[in-house]
């Protein structure tokens, strides 16, 4: 039986990983600045994370949410403290799309409304509602099409204000990434997020902060939305939450009451998922990884800005991007094949850096040196 071919893939098989390094089956070592799409938050195979999962596996791996799972409350308490949201409520699920799906449903349940505001270049997932608020017609099936989503220009406060003035009483929620990932590392202006908060409050809508990729400390703050000094009503989380173990969730403002059976999940919040997620938070706290993300990100941005060939260097913390000129069309490919460095991309011409938050100065310097070699050796 063949695999369903959904991704163009590199002809590389990774068999071992440690920290910011991975090795293929031939023993070739690579520097990983992609992190499996921002998933690896505390480094590959972190010993505390491995031990946490092994220890839990010896006890119990899974039971459904029909019974009490104390690890869920332990995770909620730790997460609330580190995220600075101790009064919020936690719903656990399995993926970023599922987190956004539940956030959107909950907003509609709470407000009794149908309209959702989303933005150009947004990516929120591939499930029914999540893909409907994603700005990519190529991945929206006919069954997912809805007239309930309003797409507005990203970072356009005037357009947002006008939309609320015209349709405010119909709007259930506004959903936005604090830093767009698939959209090419587009940072939401502080004033834009502040306007979302103000208008949602004024018109009784829910502010959903999609923090699936830009959350969990990657920006240097727990949520990149925190830079704007505002509180969202719902924060969605995934990717770095489990360091590779499938776990996700939403933080929900205390003003939204829980009702039995409105939301549900079979695998969400299982014993192994909670153990993995707790390990991530414990390592983040013990190793001051948000500070490291901020410091390493600042250093990388300073270095990247010294290359005149690279345009529009942008981002926060260890979520960085830059535009690659037409004169360097194979830069990402050459970094992988010649320098053995994994990076991410966003179409048409953006290289994305999404390394582990444990990235060291030596690893960052290796990347800059390799990048310099590739730019200087380009025939263009």
LUMKOLLUM-887123 format. One record per residue (C-alpha): residue number from 1; x, y, z. Coordinates in steps of 0.1 Angstrom, whole numbers, plus 5000, padded with zeros to 4 digits. Each point is the difference from the previous one (the first is absolute). Last residue first. Layout:
BEGIN
<atom pos="NUM" x="X" y="Y" z="Z"/>
...
This chain:
BEGIN
<atom pos="380" x="5251" y="5358" z="4907"/>
<atom pos="379" x="5025" y="4971" z="5000"/>
<atom pos="378" x="4992" y="4994" z="5037"/>
<atom pos="377" x="5032" y="4992" z="5020"/>
<atom pos="376" x="4998" y="5032" z="5021"/>
<atom pos="375" x="4963" y="4994" z="5010"/>
<atom pos="374" x="5007" y="4963" z="5008"/>
<atom pos="373" x="5031" y="5008" z="5021"/>
<atom pos="372" x="4982" y="5027" z="5019"/>
<atom pos="371" x="4971" y="4977" z="5008"/>
<atom pos="370" x="5024" y="4974" z="5013"/>
<atom pos="369" x="5016" y="5026" z="5023"/>
<atom pos="368" x="4967" y="5013" z="5012"/>
<atom pos="367" x="4988" y="4964" z="5007"/>
<atom pos="366" x="5031" y="4991" z="5019"/>
<atom pos="365" x="4997" y="5031" z="5021"/>
<atom pos="364" x="4964" y="4989" z="5010"/>
<atom pos="363" x="5013" y="4966" z="5010"/>
<atom pos="362" x="5029" y="5014" z="5020"/>
<atom pos="361" x="4977" y="5025" z="5018"/>
<atom pos="360" x="4977" y="4972" z="5010"/>
<atom pos="359" x="4965" y="4992" z="4989"/>
<atom pos="358" x="4980" y="4987" z="5030"/>
<atom pos="357" x="4968" y="5017" z="4987"/>
<atom pos="356" x="5002" y="4974" z="4972"/>
<atom pos="355" x="5002" y="5015" z="4966"/>
<atom pos="354" x="4973" y="5016" z="4979"/>
<atom pos="353" x="5018" y="5021" z="4973"/>
<atom pos="352" x="4979" y="5007" z="4970"/>
<atom pos="351" x="5014" y="5007" z="4965"/>
<atom pos="350" x="4976" y="5020" z="4979"/>
<atom pos="349" x="4997" y="5001" z="4962"/>
<atom pos="348" x="4966" y="4989" z="4987"/>
<atom pos="347" x="4989" y="4984" z="5021"/>
<atom pos="346" x="5010" y="4995" z="5036"/>
<atom pos="345" x="5031" y="4980" z="5009"/>
<atom pos="344" x="5016" y="4980" z="5028"/>
<atom pos="343" x="5037" y="4993" z="5007"/>
<atom pos="342" x="5020" y="4968" z="5004"/>
<atom pos="341" x="5038" y="5004" z="4999"/>
<atom pos="340" x="5023" y="4975" z="4983"/>
<atom pos="339" x="5023" y="5026" z="4985"/>
<atom pos="338" x="5000" y="4987" z="4964"/>
<atom pos="337" x="4966" y="4982" z="4997"/>
<atom pos="336" x="4980" y="5020" z="5026"/>
<atom pos="335" x="5014" y="5035" z="4997"/>
<atom pos="334" x="5002" y="4994" z="4962"/>
<atom pos="333" x="4962" y="4993" z="4998"/>
<atom pos="332" x="4991" y="5031" z="5021"/>
<atom pos="331" x="5023" y="5022" z="4979"/>
<atom pos="330" x="4989" y="4987" z="4966"/>
<atom pos="329" x="4984" y="5031" z="4986"/>
<atom pos="328" x="5028" y="5023" z="5011"/>
<atom pos="327" x="4999" y="5028" z="4974"/>
<atom pos="326" x="4962" y="5001" z="5002"/>
<atom pos="325" x="5004" y="5014" z="5035"/>
<atom pos="324" x="4992" y="4980" z="5032"/>
<atom pos="323" x="4976" y="5017" z="5023"/>
<atom pos="322" x="5007" y="4996" z="5037"/>
<atom pos="321" x="4984" y="4982" z="5029"/>
<atom pos="320" x="5003" y="4995" z="5037"/>
<atom pos="319" x="4981" y="4981" z="5028"/>
<atom pos="318" x="5027" y="4996" z="5026"/>
<atom pos="317" x="4994" y="5032" z="5018"/>
<atom pos="316" x="4979" y="5023" z="4979"/>
<atom pos="315" x="4996" y="5003" z="4962"/>
<atom pos="314" x="5015" y="5019" z="4972"/>
<atom pos="313" x="5029" y="5004" z="4975"/>
<atom pos="312" x="4985" y="5020" z="4971"/>
<atom pos="311" x="5026" y="4992" z="4973"/>
<atom pos="310" x="5030" y="4978" z="4999"/>
<atom pos="309" x="5027" y="5010" z="4974"/>
<atom pos="308" x="5013" y="5028" z="5022"/>
<atom pos="307" x="5011" y="4974" z="5026"/>
<atom pos="306" x="5006" y="5019" z="5033"/>
<atom pos="305" x="4963" y="4998" z="5009"/>
<atom pos="304" x="5004" y="4963" z="5004"/>
<atom pos="303" x="5026" y="5005" z="5028"/>
<atom pos="302" x="4978" y="5023" z="5020"/>
<atom pos="301" x="4970" y="4977" z="4995"/>
<atom pos="300" x="5020" y="4971" z="5012"/>
<atom pos="299" x="5012" y="5018" z="5031"/>
<atom pos="298" x="4964" y="5011" z="5009"/>
<atom pos="297" x="4987" y="4965" z="4995"/>
<atom pos="296" x="5027" y="4985" z="5022"/>
<atom pos="295" x="4992" y="5024" z="5028"/>
<atom pos="294" x="4962" y="4998" z="4997"/>
<atom pos="293" x="5000" y="4962" z="4997"/>
<atom pos="292" x="5025" y="4997" z="5028"/>
<atom pos="291" x="4978" y="5021" z="5023"/>
<atom pos="290" x="4970" y="4978" z="4991"/>
<atom pos="289" x="5021" y="4970" z="5007"/>
<atom pos="288" x="5009" y="5008" z="5036"/>
<atom pos="287" x="5015" y="4965" z="5004"/>
<atom pos="286" x="4979" y="4989" z="5031"/>
<atom pos="285" x="4968" y="5017" z="4987"/>
<atom pos="284" x="5001" y="4988" z="4964"/>
<atom pos="283" x="5011" y="4965" z="5013"/>
<atom pos="282" x="4970" y="4998" z="5024"/>
<atom pos="281" x="4976" y="5012" z="4974"/>
<atom pos="280" x="5012" y="4975" z="4974"/>
<atom pos="279" x="4999" y="4971" z="5026"/>
<atom pos="278" x="4964" y="5009" z="5009"/>
<atom pos="277" x="4990" y="4998" z="4964"/>
<atom pos="276" x="5016" y="4965" z="4996"/>
<atom pos="275" x="4984" y="4987" z="5032"/>
<atom pos="274" x="4966" y="5015" z="4990"/>
<atom pos="273" x="5002" y="4983" z="4966"/>
<atom pos="272" x="5009" y="4967" z="5016"/>
<atom pos="271" x="4971" y="5001" z="5024"/>
<atom pos="270" x="4973" y="5010" z="4975"/>
<atom pos="269" x="4991" y="5037" z="4997"/>
<atom pos="268" x="4983" y="4997" z="4966"/>
<atom pos="267" x="4996" y="4964" z="4988"/>
<atom pos="266" x="4962" y="4997" z="5000"/>
<atom pos="265" x="4989" y="5037" z="4998"/>
<atom pos="264" x="4970" y="5021" z="5009"/>
<atom pos="263" x="4985" y="5034" z="4998"/>
<atom pos="262" x="4964" y="5010" z="5006"/>
<atom pos="261" x="4995" y="4968" z="5019"/>
<atom pos="260" x="4997" y="5015" z="5035"/>
<atom pos="259" x="5000" y="5038" z="5001"/>
<atom pos="258" x="5030" y="5021" z="5009"/>
<atom pos="257" x="4995" y="5037" z="5007"/>
<atom pos="256" x="5017" y="5027" z="4980"/>
<atom pos="255" x="5009" y="5029" z="5023"/>
<atom pos="254" x="5029" y="4980" z="5014"/>
<atom pos="253" x="5019" y="5005" z="4968"/>
<atom pos="252" x="5009" y="4968" z="4981"/>
<atom pos="251" x="5035" y="4986" z="4994"/>
<atom pos="250" x="4998" y="4976" z="4971"/>
<atom pos="249" x="5018" y="4967" z="4995"/>
<atom pos="248" x="5025" y="4979" z="4981"/>
<atom pos="247" x="5019" y="4967" z="5004"/>
<atom pos="246" x="5016" y="4977" z="4975"/>
<atom pos="245" x="5035" y="4992" z="5014"/>
<atom pos="244" x="5026" y="5019" z="4979"/>
<atom pos="243" x="5012" y="5025" z="5026"/>
<atom pos="242" x="4965" y="4998" z="5017"/>
<atom pos="241" x="4989" y="5036" z="5001"/>
<atom pos="240" x="5024" y="5011" z="4972"/>
<atom pos="239" x="4974" y="4992" z="4973"/>
<atom pos="238" x="4967" y="5006" z="5018"/>
<atom pos="237" x="4983" y="5030" z="5016"/>
<atom pos="236" x="4968" y="5021" z="4995"/>
<atom pos="235" x="4994" y="5030" z="5022"/>
<atom pos="234" x="4964" y="5011" z="5008"/>
<atom pos="233" x="4987" y="5033" z="5014"/>
<atom pos="232" x="5031" y="5019" z="4991"/>
<atom pos="231" x="5018" y="5022" z="5026"/>
<atom pos="230" x="5018" y="5031" z="4988"/>
<atom pos="229" x="5035" y="5014" z="5005"/>
<atom pos="228" x="5009" y="5000" z="4963"/>
<atom pos="227" x="5031" y="4979" z="5006"/>
<atom pos="226" x="4978" y="4973" z="5017"/>
<atom pos="225" x="4986" y="4990" z="4966"/>
<atom pos="224" x="5033" y="4982" z="4994"/>
<atom pos="223" x="4989" y="4976" z="5027"/>
<atom pos="222" x="5025" y="4988" z="5026"/>
<atom pos="221" x="5023" y="5029" z="4993"/>
<atom pos="220" x="5033" y="4996" z="4982"/>
<atom pos="219" x="4982" y="4993" z="4967"/>
<atom pos="218" x="5003" y="4962" z="5003"/>
<atom pos="217" x="4988" y="5000" z="5036"/>
<atom pos="216" x="4971" y="4976" z="4995"/>
<atom pos="215" x="4983" y="5021" z="4973"/>
<atom pos="214" x="5008" y="5010" z="4964"/>
<atom pos="213" x="4992" y="4966" z="4985"/>
<atom pos="212" x="4966" y="4991" z="5016"/>
<atom pos="211" x="4995" y="5034" z="5015"/>
<atom pos="210" x="4968" y="5009" z="4983"/>
<atom pos="209" x="4987" y="5027" z="5023"/>
<atom pos="208" x="4962" y="4999" z="4998"/>
<atom pos="207" x="4983" y="5032" z="5010"/>
<atom pos="206" x="4963" y="4993" z="5007"/>
<atom pos="205" x="4973" y="5025" z="4990"/>
<atom pos="204" x="4978" y="5022" z="5023"/>
<atom pos="203" x="5001" y="5031" z="4978"/>
<atom pos="202" x="5021" y="5023" z="5022"/>
<atom pos="201" x="5021" y="4972" z="5014"/>
<atom pos="200" x="5008" y="4986" z="4966"/>
<atom pos="199" x="5007" y="5035" z="4987"/>
<atom pos="198" x="5025" y="5008" z="5027"/>
<atom pos="197" x="5018" y="4967" z="4999"/>
<atom pos="196" x="5003" y="5000" z="4962"/>
<atom pos="195" x="5012" y="5036" z="5002"/>
<atom pos="194" x="5027" y="4990" z="5024"/>
<atom pos="193" x="5011" y="4972" z="4977"/>
<atom pos="192" x="5003" y="5025" z="4971"/>
<atom pos="191" x="5018" y="5026" z="5022"/>
<atom pos="190" x="5026" y="4973" z="5010"/>
<atom pos="189" x="5006" y="4994" z="4963"/>
<atom pos="188" x="4996" y="4963" z="4990"/>
<atom pos="187" x="5033" y="4986" z="4988"/>
<atom pos="186" x="5000" y="4984" z="4965"/>
<atom pos="185" x="5023" y="4970" z="5001"/>
<atom pos="184" x="4991" y="4988" z="4964"/>
<atom pos="183" x="4963" y="4992" z="5000"/>
<atom pos="182" x="5007" y="4964" z="5010"/>
<atom pos="181" x="5012" y="5015" z="5033"/>
<atom pos="180" x="4979" y="5031" z="5007"/>
<atom pos="179" x="5012" y="5016" z="5032"/>
<atom pos="178" x="4974" y="5008" z="5027"/>
<atom pos="177" x="4977" y="4978" z="4980"/>
<atom pos="176" x="4964" y="5012" z="4996"/>
<atom pos="175" x="4965" y="4991" z="5007"/>
<atom pos="174" x="4971" y="5025" z="5005"/>
<atom pos="173" x="4969" y="4985" z="5015"/>
<atom pos="172" x="4962" y="4998" z="5000"/>
<atom pos="171" x="4993" y="5029" z="4977"/>
<atom pos="170" x="4963" y="5007" z="4993"/>
<atom pos="169" x="4996" y="5031" z="5023"/>
<atom pos="168" x="5032" y="5015" z="4985"/>
<atom pos="167" x="4988" y="4999" z="4964"/>
<atom pos="166" x="5004" y="5036" z="4987"/>
<atom pos="165" x="5020" y="5017" z="5027"/>
<atom pos="164" x="5019" y="4968" z="5006"/>
<atom pos="163" x="5011" y="4999" z="4963"/>
<atom pos="162" x="5010" y="5036" z="5001"/>
<atom pos="161" x="5022" y="4995" z="5030"/>
<atom pos="160" x="5017" y="4970" z="4984"/>
<atom pos="159" x="5006" y="5019" z="4968"/>
<atom pos="158" x="5015" y="5030" z="5019"/>
<atom pos="157" x="5022" y="4977" z="5022"/>
<atom pos="156" x="5017" y="4984" z="4970"/>
<atom pos="155" x="5026" y="4976" z="5014"/>
<atom pos="154" x="4989" y="4972" z="4978"/>
<atom pos="153" x="4975" y="5009" z="4973"/>
<atom pos="152" x="4965" y="4987" z="5007"/>
<atom pos="151" x="4984" y="4966" z="4993"/>
<atom pos="150" x="4964" y="4996" z="5012"/>
<atom pos="149" x="4989" y="4964" z="5007"/>
<atom pos="148" x="4963" y="4991" z="5004"/>
<atom pos="147" x="4995" y="4995" z="4963"/>
<atom pos="146" x="5012" y="4965" z="5002"/>
<atom pos="145" x="5022" y="4977" z="4979"/>
<atom pos="144" x="5011" y="4968" z="5018"/>
<atom pos="143" x="4979" y="4976" z="4979"/>
<atom pos="142" x="5015" y="5015" z="4968"/>
<atom pos="141" x="5035" y="4990" z="5013"/>
<atom pos="140" x="5023" y="5028" z="5013"/>
<atom pos="139" x="5036" y="4990" z="4994"/>
<atom pos="138" x="5006" y="5019" z="4968"/>
<atom pos="137" x="4979" y="5030" z="5011"/>
<atom pos="136" x="5027" y="5010" z="5024"/>
<atom pos="135" x="4992" y="5027" z="5026"/>
<atom pos="134" x="4991" y="4978" z="5029"/>
<atom pos="133" x="4968" y="5008" z="5019"/>
<atom pos="132" x="4981" y="4972" z="4982"/>
<atom pos="131" x="5030" y="4977" z="5007"/>
<atom pos="130" x="4995" y="5003" z="5037"/>
<atom pos="129" x="4962" y="4996" z="4997"/>
<atom pos="128" x="5002" y="4966" z="4983"/>
<atom pos="127" x="5034" y="4987" z="5009"/>
<atom pos="126" x="5031" y="5011" z="4981"/>
<atom pos="125" x="5018" y="5025" z="5023"/>
<atom pos="124" x="5001" y="5037" z="5009"/>
<atom pos="123" x="5020" y="5016" z="4972"/>
<atom pos="122" x="4995" y="5037" z="4994"/>
<atom pos="121" x="5014" y="5016" z="4969"/>
<atom pos="120" x="4972" y="5026" z="5000"/>
<atom pos="119" x="4981" y="5002" z="5032"/>
<atom pos="118" x="4971" y="4984" z="5020"/>
<atom pos="117" x="4967" y="5015" z="5013"/>
<atom pos="116" x="4974" y="4974" z="5010"/>
<atom pos="115" x="4962" y="5003" z="4996"/>
<atom pos="114" x="4977" y="4975" z="5015"/>
<atom pos="113" x="4986" y="5014" z="5033"/>
<atom pos="112" x="4985" y="4985" z="5032"/>
<atom pos="111" x="5028" y="5017" z="5019"/>
<atom pos="110" x="5011" y="4971" z="5022"/>
<atom pos="109" x="4993" y="4972" z="4975"/>
<atom pos="108" x="5016" y="5019" z="4972"/>
<atom pos="107" x="5032" y="5007" z="5021"/>
<atom pos="106" x="5001" y="4964" z="5011"/>
<atom pos="105" x="4998" y="4988" z="4964"/>
<atom pos="104" x="5028" y="5022" z="4990"/>
<atom pos="103" x="5022" y="4990" z="5028"/>
<atom pos="102" x="4992" y="4963" z="4994"/>
<atom pos="101" x="5011" y="5002" z="4964"/>
<atom pos="100" x="5031" y="5020" z="5010"/>
<atom pos="99" x="5011" y="4973" z="5024"/>
<atom pos="98" x="4992" y="4972" z="4975"/>
<atom pos="97" x="5020" y="5018" z="4973"/>
<atom pos="96" x="5029" y="5003" z="5024"/>
<atom pos="95" x="4999" y="4963" z="5010"/>
<atom pos="94" x="4990" y="4976" z="5027"/>
<atom pos="93" x="4975" y="5013" z="5025"/>
<atom pos="92" x="5001" y="5015" z="5035"/>
<atom pos="91" x="4976" y="5027" z="5014"/>
<atom pos="90" x="5016" y="5023" z="5026"/>
<atom pos="89" x="4982" y="5027" z="5020"/>
<atom pos="88" x="5015" y="5035" z="5006"/>
<atom pos="87" x="5006" y="5014" z="5035"/>
<atom pos="86" x="5037" y="4991" z="5001"/>
<atom pos="85" x="5008" y="5018" z="4967"/>
<atom pos="84" x="5036" y="5011" z="5004"/>
<atom pos="83" x="5012" y="4974" z="4974"/>
<atom pos="82" x="5023" y="4984" z="5026"/>
<atom pos="81" x="4974" y="4999" z="5027"/>
<atom pos="80" x="4971" y="4989" z="4979"/>
<atom pos="79" x="5020" y="4973" z="4984"/>
<atom pos="78" x="5012" y="4986" z="5033"/>
<atom pos="77" x="4964" y="5000" z="5014"/>
<atom pos="76" x="4985" y="4985" z="4969"/>
<atom pos="75" x="5027" y="4973" z="4998"/>
<atom pos="74" x="4994" y="4989" z="5035"/>
<atom pos="73" x="4963" y="5001" z="4994"/>
<atom pos="72" x="5004" y="4977" z="4970"/>
<atom pos="71" x="5024" y="4977" z="5018"/>
<atom pos="70" x="4973" y="4993" z="5026"/>
<atom pos="69" x="4980" y="4980" z="4974"/>
<atom pos="68" x="4965" y="4994" z="5013"/>
<atom pos="67" x="4980" y="4975" z="4980"/>
<atom pos="66" x="4977" y="5003" z="4969"/>
<atom pos="65" x="5028" y="5019" z="4983"/>
<atom pos="64" x="5013" y="4969" z="4985"/>
<atom pos="63" x="5029" y="4979" z="5012"/>
<atom pos="62" x="5035" y="4999" z="4986"/>
<atom pos="61" x="5036" y="4993" z="5007"/>
<atom pos="60" x="5000" y="4986" z="5035"/>
<atom pos="59" x="5028" y="4994" z="5025"/>
<atom pos="58" x="5031" y="4989" z="4981"/>
<atom pos="57" x="4991" y="5024" z="4972"/>
<atom pos="56" x="5000" y="5028" z="5025"/>
<atom pos="55" x="5036" y="4993" z="5009"/>
<atom pos="54" x="5010" y="4998" z="4964"/>
<atom pos="53" x="4982" y="5032" z="4991"/>
<atom pos="52" x="5017" y="5020" z="5028"/>
<atom pos="51" x="5033" y="4985" z="4993"/>
<atom pos="50" x="5000" y="5010" z="4964"/>
<atom pos="49" x="4989" y="5036" z="5008"/>
<atom pos="48" x="5027" y="5002" z="5027"/>
<atom pos="47" x="5027" y="4987" z="4976"/>
<atom pos="46" x="4991" y="5024" z="4971"/>
<atom pos="45" x="4995" y="4977" z="4970"/>
<atom pos="44" x="5000" y="5029" z="4975"/>
<atom pos="43" x="5002" y="5035" z="5015"/>
<atom pos="42" x="4977" y="5018" z="5023"/>
<atom pos="41" x="4975" y="5014" z="4975"/>
<atom pos="40" x="5001" y="4975" z="4972"/>
<atom pos="39" x="4966" y="5007" z="4983"/>
<atom pos="38" x="5009" y="5031" z="4980"/>
<atom pos="37" x="4995" y="4983" z="4967"/>
<atom pos="36" x="5020" y="4968" z="5007"/>
<atom pos="35" x="5025" y="5021" z="5018"/>
<atom pos="34" x="5010" y="5021" z="4970"/>
<atom pos="33" x="5035" y="5012" z="5011"/>
<atom pos="32" x="5013" y="4964" z="5002"/>
<atom pos="31" x="5037" y="4997" z="4995"/>
<atom pos="30" x="5007" y="4968" z="4981"/>
<atom pos="29" x="5023" y="4970" z="5006"/>
<atom pos="28" x="5005" y="4974" z="4973"/>
<atom pos="27" x="5001" y="4965" z="5016"/>
<atom pos="26" x="4988" y="4982" z="4968"/>
<atom pos="25" x="4966" y="4995" z="5016"/>
<atom pos="24" x="4996" y="5037" z="5006"/>
<atom pos="23" x="5010" y="5019" z="5031"/>
<atom pos="22" x="4983" y="5029" z="5019"/>
<atom pos="21" x="5014" y="5029" z="5020"/>
<atom pos="20" x="4984" y="5028" z="5019"/>
<atom pos="19" x="4998" y="4980" z="5032"/>
<atom pos="18" x="5004" y="4963" z="4991"/>
<atom pos="17" x="4985" y="4981" z="4971"/>
<atom pos="16" x="5004" y="4966" z="4984"/>
<atom pos="15" x="4986" y="4981" z="4970"/>
<atom pos="14" x="4992" y="5028" z="4976"/>
<atom pos="13" x="4993" y="4988" z="4965"/>
<atom pos="12" x="5007" y="5025" z="4972"/>
<atom pos="11" x="4985" y="5001" z="4965"/>
<atom pos="10" x="4983" y="5033" z="5008"/>
<atom pos="9" x="4962" y="4999" z="4997"/>
<atom pos="8" x="4973" y="5015" z="4978"/>
<atom pos="7" x="4970" y="4994" z="5022"/>
<atom pos="6" x="4966" y="4984" z="4995"/>
<atom pos="5" x="5008" y="4966" z="4984"/>
<atom pos="4" x="4976" y="4975" z="5016"/>
<atom pos="3" x="5024" y="4972" z="5010"/>
<atom pos="2" x="5000" y="4970" z="4978"/>
<atom pos="1" x="4985" y="4966" z="5010"/>
